[in-house]
Amino acid sequence: MNDAIVHAVEGFVSTPWVHVALFAIAMLDGFFPVVPSETLVITLGVFAASDGEPPLVAVILVAAGGAFVGDHISYAIGRKSGERVFARLREGSRARRVHDRVGRMLAERGGLVLVVARYIPGGRTAATLTTGATGYPRRLFTRYDAVAAASWAVYSACLGYAGGAAFEEEPLYGVGLGLALAFTITLVHEGVRALWVRRRR
């Protein structure tokens, strides 16, 4: 069963269509956060290590390009209809709290927020929508978002590559390791952030 899955995936990742799919999913994740772009980038990083296809550099460049475009779409949505979007968020809801917190942080440390938020599920969309809605300068947004998208793509692809190198003969195990590493790093990050916020209060 595992061999059949691996062969099916290998057949797909060796075609140019994988780059189209990667770009589209990374782009959609910028403004439609239920799309799991990290999972795909990590998975392709695994196959880059185990099979050499697709090349790791191509995975990074395509993922970063898709993320960059998606973030700018989210920024444009926030710029055009930010007030209406925020009006739909229920007072006290998690989404409203995230948006309010991001708004305050943008006023204090805009560039840093954009880079860090790309690593937080849901945070990237909140940050890009809020930067657009608050009129954050597009020139600065583009500059910082380029750093955020590139670093995120390198991080995700290299996590997968590390898993693929560890389980070169069993790519599915490599995918599992890469996802587990990403999940663990996210948990540690959120734990540290929660402690930092508590100490500030």
Contacts in CASP RR format, 6 or more apart in sequence:
PFRMAT RR
TARGET T0000
AUTHOR 0000-0000-0000
METHOD contacts of the structure
MODEL  1
MNDAIVHAVEGFVSTPWVHVALFAIAMLDGFFPVVPSETLVITLGVFAAS
DGEPPLVAVILVAAGGAFVGDHISYAIGRKSGERVFARLREGSRARRVHD
RVGRMLAERGGLVLVVARYIPGGRTAATLTTGATGYPRRLFTRYDAVAAA
SWAVYSACLGYAGGAAFEEEPLYGVGLGLALAFTITLVHEGVRALWVRRR
R
2 170 0 8 1.000
2 172 0 8 1.000
5 172 0 8 1.000
6 171 0 8 1.000
6 172 0 8 1.000
9 43 0 8 1.000
9 47 0 8 1.000
9 171 0 8 1.000
10 47 0 8 1.000
10 51 0 8 1.000
10 53 0 8 1.000
10 171 0 8 1.000
12 18 0 8 1.000
13 44 0 8 1.000
13 47 0 8 1.000
13 51 0 8 1.000
13 53 0 8 1.000
13 54 0 8 1.000
14 51 0 8 1.000
14 53 0 8 1.000
14 54 0 8 1.000
18 44 0 8 1.000
18 54 0 8 1.000
19 54 0 8 1.000
19 58 0 8 1.000
19 62 0 8 1.000
21 40 0 8 1.000
22 40 0 8 1.000
22 41 0 8 1.000
22 44 0 8 1.000
22 59 0 8 1.000
22 62 0 8 1.000
22 63 0 8 1.000
22 66 0 8 1.000
23 62 0 8 1.000
23 63 0 8 1.000
23 65 0 8 1.000
23 66 0 8 1.000
23 69 0 8 1.000
24 66 0 8 1.000
25 35 0 8 1.000
25 36 0 8 1.000
25 37 0 8 1.000
25 40 0 8 1.000
26 37 0 8 1.000
26 40 0 8 1.000
26 41 0 8 1.000
26 62 0 8 1.000
26 63 0 8 1.000
26 64 0 8 1.000
26 65 0 8 1.000
26 66 0 8 1.000
26 67 0 8 1.000
26 70 0 8 1.000
26 153 0 8 1.000
27 65 0 8 1.000
27 66 0 8 1.000
27 67 0 8 1.000
27 69 0 8 1.000
27 70 0 8 1.000
27 73 0 8 1.000
28 35 0 8 1.000
28 37 0 8 1.000
28 70 0 8 1.000
29 35 0 8 1.000
29 36 0 8 1.000
29 37 0 8 1.000
29 67 0 8 1.000
29 70 0 8 1.000
29 124 0 8 1.000
30 37 0 8 1.000
30 67 0 8 1.000
30 70 0 8 1.000
30 71 0 8 1.000
30 73 0 8 1.000
30 74 0 8 1.000
30 124 0 8 1.000
30 125 0 8 1.000
30 128 0 8 1.000
31 70 0 8 1.000
31 71 0 8 1.000
31 73 0 8 1.000
31 74 0 8 1.000
31 77 0 8 1.000
31 125 0 8 1.000
31 128 0 8 1.000
31 129 0 8 1.000
32 125 0 8 1.000
33 121 0 8 1.000
33 122 0 8 1.000
33 123 0 8 1.000
33 124 0 8 1.000
33 125 0 8 1.000
37 63 0 8 1.000
37 67 0 8 1.000
37 156 0 8 1.000
38 156 0 8 1.000
38 182 0 8 1.000
39 179 0 8 1.000
41 59 0 8 1.000
41 63 0 8 1.000
41 153 0 8 1.000
41 156 0 8 1.000
41 157 0 8 1.000
41 160 0 8 1.000
42 156 0 8 1.000
42 157 0 8 1.000
42 159 0 8 1.000
42 160 0 8 1.000
42 175 0 8 1.000
42 178 0 8 1.000
42 179 0 8 1.000
42 182 0 8 1.000
43 160 0 8 1.000
43 175 0 8 1.000
44 54 0 8 1.000
44 59 0 8 1.000
44 157 0 8 1.000
44 160 0 8 1.000
45 56 0 8 1.000
45 59 0 8 1.000
45 157 0 8 1.000
45 158 0 8 1.000
45 159 0 8 1.000
45 160 0 8 1.000
45 161 0 8 1.000
45 164 0 8 1.000
46 160 0 8 1.000
46 161 0 8 1.000
46 163 0 8 1.000
46 164 0 8 1.000
46 171 0 8 1.000
46 174 0 8 1.000
46 175 0 8 1.000
46 178 0 8 1.000
47 53 0 8 1.000
47 54 0 8 1.000
47 164 0 8 1.000
47 171 0 8 1.000
48 54 0 8 1.000
48 55 0 8 1.000
48 56 0 8 1.000
48 59 0 8 1.000
48 157 0 8 1.000
48 160 0 8 1.000
48 161 0 8 1.000
49 56 0 8 1.000
49 160 0 8 1.000
49 161 0 8 1.000
49 162 0 8 1.000
49 163 0 8 1.000
49 164 0 8 1.000
49 165 0 8 1.000
49 168 0 8 1.000
50 164 0 8 1.000
50 165 0 8 1.000
50 167 0 8 1.000
50 168 0 8 1.000
50 169 0 8 1.000
50 171 0 8 1.000
50 174 0 8 1.000
51 171 0 8 1.000
56 157 0 8 1.000
56 158 0 8 1.000
56 161 0 8 1.000
59 153 0 8 1.000
59 157 0 8 1.000
60 150 0 8 1.000
60 153 0 8 1.000
60 154 0 8 1.000
60 157 0 8 1.000
61 153 0 8 1.000
63 152 0 8 1.000
63 153 0 8 1.000
63 156 0 8 1.000
63 157 0 8 1.000
64 149 0 8 1.000
64 150 0 8 1.000
64 152 0 8 1.000
64 153 0 8 1.000
64 154 0 8 1.000
65 149 0 8 1.000
65 153 0 8 1.000
66 149 0 8 1.000
67 118 0 8 1.000
67 148 0 8 1.000
67 149 0 8 1.000
67 152 0 8 1.000
67 153 0 8 1.000
68 145 0 8 1.000
68 146 0 8 1.000
68 149 0 8 1.000
71 118 0 8 1.000
71 124 0 8 1.000
71 128 0 8 1.000
71 145 0 8 1.000
71 148 0 8 1.000
71 149 0 8 1.000
72 128 0 8 1.000
72 141 0 8 1.000
72 142 0 8 1.000
72 145 0 8 1.000
74 124 0 8 1.000
74 125 0 8 1.000
74 128 0 8 1.000
74 129 0 8 1.000
75 128 0 8 1.000
75 129 0 8 1.000
75 131 0 8 1.000
75 132 0 8 1.000
75 138 0 8 1.000
75 141 0 8 1.000
75 145 0 8 1.000
76 132 0 8 1.000
77 85 0 8 1.000
77 129 0 8 1.000
78 85 0 8 1.000
78 128 0 8 1.000
78 129 0 8 1.000
78 130 0 8 1.000
78 131 0 8 1.000
78 132 0 8 1.000
78 133 0 8 1.000
79 132 0 8 1.000
79 133 0 8 1.000
79 135 0 8 1.000
82 129 0 8 1.000
82 132 0 8 1.000
82 133 0 8 1.000
83 133 0 8 1.000
85 129 0 8 1.000
85 133 0 8 1.000
86 96 0 8 1.000
86 99 0 8 1.000
86 133 0 8 1.000
89 95 0 8 1.000
89 96 0 8 1.000
89 99 0 8 1.000
90 96 0 8 1.000
95 126 0 8 1.000
98 122 0 8 1.000
98 123 0 8 1.000
98 126 0 8 1.000
99 126 0 8 1.000
99 129 0 8 1.000
99 130 0 8 1.000
102 113 0 8 1.000
102 117 0 8 1.000
102 123 0 8 1.000
102 126 0 8 1.000
102 127 0 8 1.000
102 130 0 8 1.000
103 130 0 8 1.000
103 134 0 8 1.000
105 113 0 8 1.000
106 113 0 8 1.000
106 127 0 8 1.000
106 130 0 8 1.000
106 131 0 8 1.000
106 134 0 8 1.000
106 136 0 8 1.000
107 134 0 8 1.000
110 131 0 8 1.000
110 136 0 8 1.000
110 140 0 8 1.000
110 144 0 8 1.000
111 140 0 8 1.000
111 144 0 8 1.000
113 127 0 8 1.000
114 127 0 8 1.000
114 128 0 8 1.000
114 131 0 8 1.000
114 141 0 8 1.000
114 144 0 8 1.000
114 145 0 8 1.000
114 148 0 8 1.000
115 144 0 8 1.000
115 147 0 8 1.000
115 148 0 8 1.000
115 151 0 8 1.000
117 123 0 8 1.000
117 124 0 8 1.000
117 126 0 8 1.000
117 127 0 8 1.000
117 128 0 8 1.000
117 148 0 8 1.000
118 124 0 8 1.000
118 127 0 8 1.000
118 148 0 8 1.000
118 149 0 8 1.000
118 151 0 8 1.000
118 152 0 8 1.000
119 152 0 8 1.000
119 155 0 8 1.000
119 186 0 8 1.000
119 189 0 8 1.000
120 186 0 8 1.000
120 189 0 8 1.000
120 190 0 8 1.000
121 186 0 8 1.000
124 148 0 8 1.000
128 141 0 8 1.000
128 145 0 8 1.000
130 136 0 8 1.000
131 141 0 8 1.000
132 141 0 8 1.000
156 182 0 8 1.000
159 178 0 8 1.000
159 181 0 8 1.000
159 182 0 8 1.000
160 174 0 8 1.000
160 175 0 8 1.000
160 177 0 8 1.000
160 178 0 8 1.000
160 181 0 8 1.000
162 177 0 8 1.000
162 178 0 8 1.000
162 181 0 8 1.000
163 174 0 8 1.000
163 175 0 8 1.000
163 176 0 8 1.000
163 177 0 8 1.000
163 178 0 8 1.000
163 181 0 8 1.000
164 171 0 8 1.000
164 174 0 8 1.000
164 175 0 8 1.000
164 177 0 8 1.000
164 178 0 8 1.000
166 174 0 8 1.000
166 177 0 8 1.000
167 173 0 8 1.000
167 174 0 8 1.000
167 177 0 8 1.000
END
